[in-house]
Amino acid sequence: MSTGFRYFEEQEGGKRVRNLAVTHFSSQSLAADKKQRGC
């Protein structure tokens, strides 16, 4: 996924909120995480 932006769903104060995060700083971390999970 190289969308440039990614939505993260987090629970805050009992409600679900979507946080937009730029993937360019976490794309490598996500890729490594996917490799470890085998997804």
C-alpha positions in Angstrom: 0.0 0.0 0.0 1.7 3.2 -1.1 -1.3 5.6 -0.7 0.7 8.4 1.0 -1.9 8.6 3.7 -3.3 5.9 6.0 -6.2 5.9 8.4 -5.6 4.6 11.9 -8.6 3.8 14.1 -8.0 4.5 17.7 -10.2 4.5 20.8 -10.2 7.8 22.6 -12.4 8.6 25.5 -14.7 5.7 24.7 -15.2 6.8 21.1 -13.6 5.6 17.9 -11.6 8.2 16.0 -9.7 8.0 12.8 -6.3 9.6 12.7 -4.8 10.4 9.4 -1.1 9.7 9.4 1.4 10.2 6.6 2.8 6.8 5.7 6.2 8.1 4.4 7.5 8.1 8.0 5.9 4.8 9.0 5.8 2.9 5.7 9.0 1.1 6.5 7.8 0.1 10.0 4.5 -1.1 8.5 6.3 -3.1 5.9 8.5 -4.7 8.5 5.5 -5.4 10.7 3.7 -7.1 7.7 6.7 -9.2 7.0 6.9 -10.4 10.6 3.2 -11.1 10.6 3.3 -12.8 7.3 0.5 -10.7 6.0 
